[in-house]
Amino acid sequence: MKRLFPSALLLLILASSTVASDEVDAGLFTVDRSARALIHVQAGLDDDSLDQFALGRSFFTIPWVEAPSATTARDGLGPLFNANSCASCHKNNGGGAASTQGGKSLSRSIVIKLGQWVDALSNQAGFNGGFKPDPIYGGQLAINGTHDVPFEGQVTVAIDSRVFTYPDGRQVTLLKPLFSVAQLNYGPLAETTTLHPRRSPSLIGMGLIDAIPDAQLIQRQDESDQNNDGVSGRASWVWSVEEKQLKLGRFGWKASTTSVTEQVANAAHNDMGLTSPLFPNENCTAAQTACNRAYKSRGFDIPEQRLKAVSFYLRHLRVPVSQSAAQKEGRQLFLSTGCQACHQTAYTTDKGVEVNPYSDFLLHDMGDELADGSGLTGSGLTGTDRQVQGAEWRTAPLWGLGLVKTLNPQVGYLHDGRATTVEQAILWHDGEALSAKKRFTQLTKKERDLLLSFLDVL
């Protein structure tokens, strides 16, 4: 399908750069810009729905414990896990910490996926080529274990430092994390296993993103770059564990998950070791004897009712209103540099609500410096009709970008948390985003600051 031409996009973004006041009144959005901005429930919910929201919030925020426990409603943590609650990786429902800020230990909000490339991998989705988990450690390294189960390993980070110089002579230091693993308790990783760091994303507007019809996303792809703008985003079709069919991926760094519910179940399984109807087996590999012998709760750790409650909670959080109307010059520079080619607005949900996430939710080649070789999808073994390449990433939504440091002062940017500022994140762009980055770097410092100020009020 042919991408919207820049002129049409410009008109759309100018027309929709702020949220209409009637949408705020409808209770889907909030003007709160404090650290509590992402915790407000949407208005208009009946009592049963409010109860569902409160139930989901409790299972999202309160830590899980090891089974067996007197706290049977939230036991079942592990046997292998990274964190004991959703909230521990999503402070104030925001994104994870930077990986390059120093300190003795890496934040739990950054996990290490593990994968081995294979030339041919057959599964329900019927695709060729992709990744499979490490035979001993599985698809994600667990840094914690229950009292009788050794953790899998620990993560260490070295920093590659370099200096970027603008045409006007100003310099910015860029940091790249180099991840490695140590204290491996089950032997070495397979020789062909590679590491794929993932920072926890902000949880803004998940329900509204879920409600954008597929057709609106598909019509914005331009895989063969028919309009010659150098941008050739493509949709990611992934196997839905929930619906047992190929569906359009829209969540995750690789657009590898198709719904909020599946995203919740996947994180619960990989990050906390919680079983659910979508992921019924413990996250132990056959080689991990202690993990397989550990006590198992009867039934699912997070049954369908609780899984749906957490999903309901995330789907019904309000979205912060952009204050971009006060940043007209910065918005114009955002458009003129070409950032809008990927960070798009003007969607209409299946209920007729206009939303402006500043993303096309498509996969784009972002260049070798950001590549990690990963083709892993949400479940670790399923994939797309055309395997996701290491340099391909889903366009990150920018709504709420100006709030991220308010929500989490240690927040990082990009998939591995390498950037500590939005400016650094922009300077890491390459591949399909190279032209836009070059136009940004060729701006005067005053113009760059205006553009960054615009992003700071989204």
C-alpha positions as CSV (number, residue, x, y, z in Angstrom):
1,M,0.0,0.0,0.0
2,K,1.2,3.5,-0.7
3,R,2.3,5.7,2.2
4,L,0.6,9.1,2.7
5,F,2.5,11.8,0.9
6,P,4.4,14.3,3.1
7,S,2.1,17.1,2.2
8,A,-0.9,15.2,3.3
9,L,0.8,14.1,6.5
10,L,1.7,17.7,7.3
11,L,-1.9,18.8,7.0
12,L,-3.0,15.8,9.2
13,I,-0.5,16.5,11.9
14,L,-1.1,20.3,11.9
15,A,-4.8,19.6,12.2
16,S,-4.4,17.0,15.0
17,S,-1.4,18.2,17.0
18,T,-3.5,18.6,20.1
19,V,-6.4,16.6,21.6
20,A,-9.8,18.3,21.2
21,S,-11.4,19.5,24.4
22,D,-14.4,17.3,23.9
23,E,-12.1,14.3,23.9
24,V,-10.8,15.4,27.3
25,D,-14.3,15.8,28.5
26,A,-15.1,12.3,27.3
27,G,-12.7,11.0,29.9
28,L,-10.2,9.3,27.7
29,F,-7.5,11.9,28.2
30,T,-6.0,13.8,31.1
31,V,-4.3,17.2,31.4
32,D,-2.3,15.9,34.4
33,R,1.5,16.3,33.7
34,S,2.7,15.0,37.1
35,A,4.2,11.7,38.1
36,R,0.6,10.5,38.5
37,A,-0.3,11.2,34.8
38,L,-0.6,7.6,33.8
39,I,-2.7,6.2,36.6
40,H,-6.1,7.9,35.9
41,V,-9.0,5.7,35.1
42,Q,-11.1,6.6,32.1
43,A,-14.5,8.2,32.9
44,G,-17.8,6.7,32.3
45,L,-17.1,3.2,33.5
46,D,-19.9,1.4,35.4
47,D,-19.4,-0.1,38.9
48,D,-18.5,-3.6,37.6
49,S,-15.9,-2.1,35.2
50,L,-14.4,0.0,38.0
51,D,-14.1,-3.1,40.1
52,Q,-12.4,-4.8,37.2
53,F,-10.0,-1.9,36.9
54,A,-9.2,-2.0,40.6
55,L,-8.6,-5.7,40.5
56,G,-6.3,-5.3,37.5
57,R,-4.4,-2.5,39.2
58,S,-3.8,-4.6,42.3
59,F,-2.3,-7.5,40.3
60,F,-0.2,-5.1,38.4
61,T,1.2,-3.2,41.4
62,I,1.4,-5.6,44.3
63,P,4.4,-8.0,44.3
64,W,3.9,-11.7,43.6
65,V,5.4,-14.3,46.0
66,E,6.7,-17.8,45.7
67,A,4.3,-20.7,46.1
68,P,3.1,-22.2,48.3
69,S,2.0,-19.2,50.3
70,A,-0.9,-18.0,52.4
71,T,-1.3,-15.3,49.7
72,T,-2.9,-17.8,47.2
73,A,-4.3,-15.0,45.0
74,R,-0.8,-13.9,44.0
75,D,1.6,-16.7,44.6
76,G,3.4,-18.7,41.9
77,L,6.3,-16.4,41.3
78,G,9.1,-18.1,39.4
79,P,10.7,-20.6,39.8
80,L,12.9,-18.4,37.5
81,F,12.1,-14.7,37.2
82,N,13.5,-11.2,36.7
83,A,11.0,-9.1,38.7
84,N,8.2,-9.8,41.2
85,S,5.7,-7.2,40.0
86,C,4.7,-5.4,36.8
87,A,5.1,-2.1,38.5
88,S,8.8,-2.8,39.4
89,C,9.7,-2.5,35.6
90,H,7.1,0.2,34.8
91,K,7.6,2.9,37.5
92,N,4.4,5.1,37.5
93,N,3.4,3.1,34.4
94,G,6.3,4.7,32.5
95,G,9.4,3.2,30.7
96,G,12.5,1.5,32.0
97,A,15.8,2.9,33.1
98,A,18.8,3.8,31.1
99,S,21.5,1.1,30.8
100,T,24.3,3.5,30.5
101,Q,23.8,5.6,33.6
102,G,26.4,3.7,35.7
103,G,25.9,1.8,39.0
104,K,26.8,-1.7,40.1
105,S,23.7,-3.5,38.7
106,L,21.5,-3.2,35.7
107,S,17.9,-2.2,36.3
108,R,15.3,-5.0,36.3
109,S,13.5,-3.0,33.7
110,I,16.0,-4.2,31.1
111,V,15.9,-7.9,30.3
112,I,18.1,-10.0,28.0
113,K,16.4,-12.1,25.4
114,L,18.3,-15.1,24.1
115,G,18.2,-16.4,20.6
116,Q,19.8,-18.7,18.1
117,W,19.4,-18.0,14.4
118,V,18.3,-21.0,12.3
119,D,17.9,-21.1,8.5
120,A,14.6,-22.9,8.6
121,L,12.1,-23.0,11.4
122,S,8.7,-24.5,11.0
123,N,5.7,-23.8,13.2
124,Q,2.0,-23.0,13.2
125,A,2.7,-19.8,11.3
126,G,4.6,-21.6,8.5
127,F,7.6,-19.4,8.0
128,N,11.2,-20.0,7.1
129,G,14.1,-18.6,9.0
130,G,14.1,-17.1,12.4
131,F,15.3,-17.5,16.0
132,K,14.9,-20.3,18.6
133,P,15.7,-20.1,22.3
134,D,18.9,-21.2,23.9
135,P,18.6,-24.9,24.6
136,I,19.6,-24.5,28.3
137,Y,18.5,-21.0,29.2
138,G,15.4,-20.6,27.0
139,G,14.3,-17.3,25.4
140,Q,15.2,-14.9,28.2
141,L,17.8,-14.8,30.9
142,A,16.4,-15.0,34.5
143,I,18.4,-13.1,37.0
144,N,16.5,-14.4,40.0
145,G,15.3,-17.8,41.2
146,T,13.1,-19.1,44.1
147,H,14.9,-20.3,47.2
148,D,15.6,-23.8,45.9
149,V,16.2,-22.9,42.3
150,P,19.5,-21.2,41.2
151,F,19.1,-18.1,39.1
152,E,20.2,-18.4,35.5
153,G,22.9,-15.7,35.4
154,Q,23.7,-12.0,35.9
155,V,24.2,-9.3,33.3
156,T,27.2,-7.0,33.1
157,V,27.4,-3.9,30.9
158,A,30.5,-2.2,29.4
159,I,30.2,1.2,27.8
160,D,31.4,2.2,24.4
161,S,31.8,6.0,24.3
162,R,31.9,8.2,21.2
163,V,31.5,11.8,20.4
164,F,29.1,13.2,17.8
165,T,30.0,16.6,16.3
166,Y,27.3,18.8,14.8
167,P,28.1,20.9,11.7
168,D,28.1,23.9,14.0
169,G,30.9,22.3,16.1
170,R,28.8,21.4,19.2
171,Q,29.5,18.0,20.5
172,V,27.4,15.3,22.2
173,T,28.7,12.2,23.9
174,L,26.9,9.0,22.8
175,L,27.1,5.9,24.9
176,K,26.5,2.3,23.6
177,P,26.0,-0.5,26.1
178,L,27.9,-3.7,25.5
179,F,26.0,-6.5,27.3
180,S,27.5,-9.8,28.5
181,V,26.4,-12.4,31.0
182,A,28.2,-13.9,34.0
183,Q,27.7,-16.3,36.9
184,L,25.8,-18.7,34.6
185,N,24.5,-21.4,36.9
186,Y,23.6,-24.0,34.2
187,G,26.7,-24.0,32.1
188,P,27.7,-21.8,29.2
189,L,25.3,-20.4,26.6
190,A,25.2,-22.3,23.3
191,E,28.0,-21.0,21.0
192,T,25.4,-19.5,18.5
193,T,23.2,-17.8,21.2
194,T,23.2,-14.1,21.0
195,L,22.0,-11.5,23.5
196,H,19.1,-9.1,22.8
197,P,18.5,-6.4,25.4
198,R,15.0,-5.0,25.8
199,R,14.0,-2.0,28.0
200,S,10.5,-2.0,29.3
201,P,8.4,0.5,27.4
202,S,6.0,3.2,28.7
203,L,2.4,2.0,29.0
204,I,0.7,5.0,27.4
205,G,-2.6,4.5,25.5
206,M,-2.4,0.7,25.1
207,G,-6.2,0.4,24.8
208,L,-6.4,3.1,22.2
209,I,-3.6,1.6,20.2
210,D,-5.4,-1.8,20.4
211,A,-8.5,-0.1,19.0
212,I,-7.0,1.3,15.8
213,P,-8.3,-0.8,12.9
214,D,-5.8,-2.9,11.1
215,A,-6.6,-1.2,7.8
216,Q,-5.4,2.2,9.1
217,L,-2.0,0.8,9.9
218,I,-1.7,-1.3,6.7
219,Q,-2.5,1.6,4.4
220,R,0.4,3.6,5.8
221,Q,3.1,1.0,4.9
222,D,5.2,1.6,1.8
223,E,7.5,-1.4,1.7
224,S,8.9,-0.6,-1.8
225,D,9.2,3.1,-1.1
226,Q,6.8,4.2,-3.9
227,N,7.0,7.8,-2.9
228,N,10.8,7.9,-2.9
229,D,11.1,9.4,0.6
230,G,13.6,6.8,1.7
231,V,11.2,5.4,4.3
232,S,9.8,1.9,3.6
233,G,7.9,0.8,6.7
234,R,6.2,-2.6,6.6
235,A,3.5,-4.2,8.8
236,S,4.6,-7.1,11.1
237,W,2.4,-10.2,10.8
238,V,2.9,-12.5,13.8
239,W,1.4,-15.6,15.1
240,S,-1.2,-14.8,17.8
241,V,-1.0,-17.2,20.7
242,E,-4.4,-15.9,21.8
243,E,-6.3,-16.4,18.6
244,K,-4.1,-19.1,16.9
245,Q,-3.7,-17.2,13.6
246,L,-1.6,-14.6,12.0
247,K,-2.5,-11.1,13.1
248,L,-1.0,-7.7,12.8
249,G,1.6,-7.0,15.4
250,R,1.5,-3.6,17.1
251,F,3.1,-3.9,20.5
252,G,6.7,-4.5,21.5
253,W,10.0,-3.2,20.1
254,K,9.6,-5.5,17.1
255,A,5.8,-5.2,16.8
256,S,5.8,-8.9,17.9
257,T,2.6,-8.9,19.9
258,T,-0.9,-8.5,18.7
259,S,-3.0,-7.5,21.7
260,V,-2.8,-6.0,25.2
261,T,-3.9,-9.3,26.7
262,E,-1.2,-11.2,24.9
263,Q,1.4,-8.6,25.9
264,V,0.4,-8.9,29.6
265,A,0.5,-12.8,29.5
266,N,3.9,-12.8,27.7
267,A,5.5,-10.4,30.2
268,A,4.0,-12.3,33.2
269,H,5.5,-15.5,31.8
270,N,8.9,-14.4,30.8
271,D,9.6,-11.7,33.5
272,M,7.8,-13.3,36.5
273,G,7.5,-16.9,35.7
274,L,3.7,-16.8,35.9
275,T,1.7,-19.4,34.0
276,S,-1.6,-18.4,32.3
277,P,-4.1,-19.8,29.8
278,L,-1.9,-18.4,27.0
279,F,1.4,-19.6,28.5
280,P,0.5,-22.7,30.5
281,N,3.9,-24.2,31.1
282,E,6.6,-23.0,33.6
283,N,9.5,-21.2,32.0
284,C,12.0,-24.0,32.7
285,T,13.9,-25.8,30.0
286,A,14.3,-29.6,30.1
287,A,17.9,-29.2,31.3
288,Q,16.9,-27.1,34.4
289,T,16.3,-29.9,36.9
290,A,15.7,-27.8,40.0
291,C,13.3,-25.6,38.2
292,N,11.3,-28.5,36.9
293,R,11.2,-30.1,40.4
294,A,10.1,-26.9,42.2
295,Y,6.7,-26.6,43.8
296,K,4.0,-25.8,41.2
297,S,0.6,-24.1,42.1
298,R,-2.5,-25.9,41.1
299,G,-4.0,-24.4,38.1
300,F,-2.7,-21.2,36.4
301,D,-0.7,-18.7,38.4
302,I,-2.7,-15.9,36.7
303,P,-6.0,-17.4,35.7
304,E,-8.1,-15.9,32.8
305,Q,-10.1,-13.6,35.1
306,R,-7.0,-12.0,36.5
307,L,-5.2,-11.9,33.2
308,K,-8.2,-10.1,31.7
309,A,-8.3,-7.7,34.7
310,V,-4.7,-6.6,34.2
311,S,-5.4,-6.1,30.5
312,F,-8.6,-4.1,31.4
313,Y,-6.6,-1.9,33.7
314,L,-4.0,-1.1,31.1
315,R,-6.6,-0.6,28.4
316,H,-8.6,1.9,30.5
317,L,-5.8,4.3,31.6
318,R,-6.2,7.9,30.4
319,V,-3.7,9.4,27.9
320,P,-1.9,12.7,28.7
321,V,-3.0,15.6,26.5
322,S,-0.2,17.1,24.4
323,Q,0.6,20.8,25.0
324,S,2.1,21.2,21.6
325,A,-0.1,24.1,20.6
326,A,2.3,26.3,22.5
327,Q,5.3,25.0,20.5
328,K,4.3,26.0,16.9
329,E,7.8,26.6,15.7
330,G,9.1,23.3,17.1
331,R,6.2,21.5,15.5
332,Q,7.0,23.0,12.1
333,L,10.6,21.9,12.5
334,F,9.4,18.4,13.4
335,L,7.5,18.3,10.1
336,S,10.2,19.9,8.0
337,T,12.9,17.5,9.1
338,G,10.8,14.5,8.1
339,C,10.2,13.0,11.6
340,Q,6.5,12.7,10.7
341,A,7.3,10.1,8.0
342,C,7.3,7.5,10.8
343,H,6.0,9.2,13.8
344,Q,2.5,9.7,12.4
345,T,-0.8,10.9,13.9
346,A,-4.5,11.1,12.9
347,Y,-5.9,7.7,13.6
348,T,-9.5,6.9,14.4
349,T,-10.3,4.1,16.7
350,D,-13.1,1.6,16.1
351,K,-15.3,3.8,18.3
352,G,-14.6,6.9,16.3
353,V,-12.1,8.6,18.7
354,E,-9.2,10.5,17.0
355,V,-5.8,9.6,18.5
356,N,-2.4,10.9,17.9
357,P,0.3,8.4,19.0
358,Y,3.1,9.7,16.8
359,S,3.8,6.3,15.4
360,D,2.9,4.3,12.3
361,F,3.5,1.0,14.3
362,L,5.4,-0.4,11.3
363,L,8.8,-2.0,11.1
364,H,11.7,0.2,9.8
365,D,15.4,-0.4,9.2
366,M,17.2,1.8,11.7
367,G,20.7,1.0,10.7
368,D,23.5,-1.2,11.8
369,E,24.3,0.7,15.0
370,L,20.9,-0.1,16.4
371,A,20.7,-3.7,15.1
372,D,20.7,-6.6,17.5
373,G,20.2,-9.5,15.1
374,S,16.9,-10.3,16.8
375,G,13.9,-11.9,15.0
376,L,12.4,-13.1,18.3
377,T,8.7,-12.6,18.6
378,G,6.6,-12.6,21.8
379,S,6.5,-16.3,22.4
380,G,10.1,-16.9,21.3
381,L,9.4,-19.4,18.6
382,T,6.7,-17.9,16.5
383,G,7.2,-15.3,13.8
384,T,6.2,-13.5,10.7
385,D,5.7,-14.4,7.1
386,R,9.0,-12.4,6.5
387,Q,11.3,-12.7,9.5
388,V,12.0,-9.5,11.4
389,Q,15.6,-8.3,10.8
390,G,18.0,-7.2,13.5
391,A,18.0,-3.5,12.3
392,E,14.2,-3.4,12.0
393,W,12.2,-1.8,14.9
394,R,8.7,-0.7,15.3
395,T,8.3,3.1,15.4
396,A,8.2,4.1,19.0
397,P,5.1,6.1,19.9
398,L,6.0,9.6,21.0
399,W,2.8,10.6,22.9
400,G,3.7,11.3,26.5
401,L,7.4,11.6,25.6
402,G,7.8,14.8,27.6
403,L,6.6,13.0,30.7
404,V,9.0,10.1,30.8
405,K,11.5,11.7,33.1
406,T,8.8,12.9,35.4
407,L,7.5,9.3,35.6
408,N,11.0,7.8,36.0
409,P,14.0,10.2,36.5
410,Q,16.4,7.3,35.5
411,V,14.5,6.6,32.3
412,G,16.4,5.6,29.2
413,Y,15.5,5.7,25.5
414,L,15.7,3.2,22.6
415,H,15.3,-0.5,23.0
416,D,18.4,-1.1,25.1
417,G,18.2,2.1,27.1
418,R,21.5,3.5,25.7
419,A,20.3,7.1,25.4
420,T,19.7,9.3,28.4
421,T,18.2,12.2,26.5
422,V,15.9,12.5,23.5
423,E,18.6,14.3,21.6
424,Q,20.9,11.3,22.0
425,A,18.2,9.0,20.8
426,I,17.7,11.1,17.7
427,L,21.5,11.0,17.0
428,W,21.4,7.2,17.1
429,H,18.9,7.1,14.2
430,D,20.2,5.7,10.9
431,G,18.9,3.6,8.0
432,E,15.5,4.8,6.9
433,A,15.8,7.6,9.5
434,L,19.2,8.9,8.3
435,S,17.8,11.7,6.1
436,A,15.6,13.0,8.9
437,K,18.5,12.9,11.3
438,K,20.8,14.8,8.9
439,R,18.2,17.5,8.5
440,F,18.0,17.7,12.4
441,T,21.8,18.0,12.7
442,Q,21.9,20.7,10.1
443,L,19.5,22.9,12.1
444,T,20.9,25.8,14.2
445,K,21.2,25.1,17.9
446,K,18.2,27.4,18.5
447,E,16.1,25.4,16.0
448,R,17.2,22.1,17.5
449,D,16.2,23.3,20.9
450,L,12.8,24.4,19.5
451,L,12.2,20.9,18.0
452,L,13.3,19.2,21.3
453,S,11.0,21.6,23.2
454,F,8.1,20.5,21.0
455,L,8.9,16.8,21.8
456,D,9.1,17.7,25.5
457,V,5.4,18.7,25.6
458,L,4.0,15.7,23.8
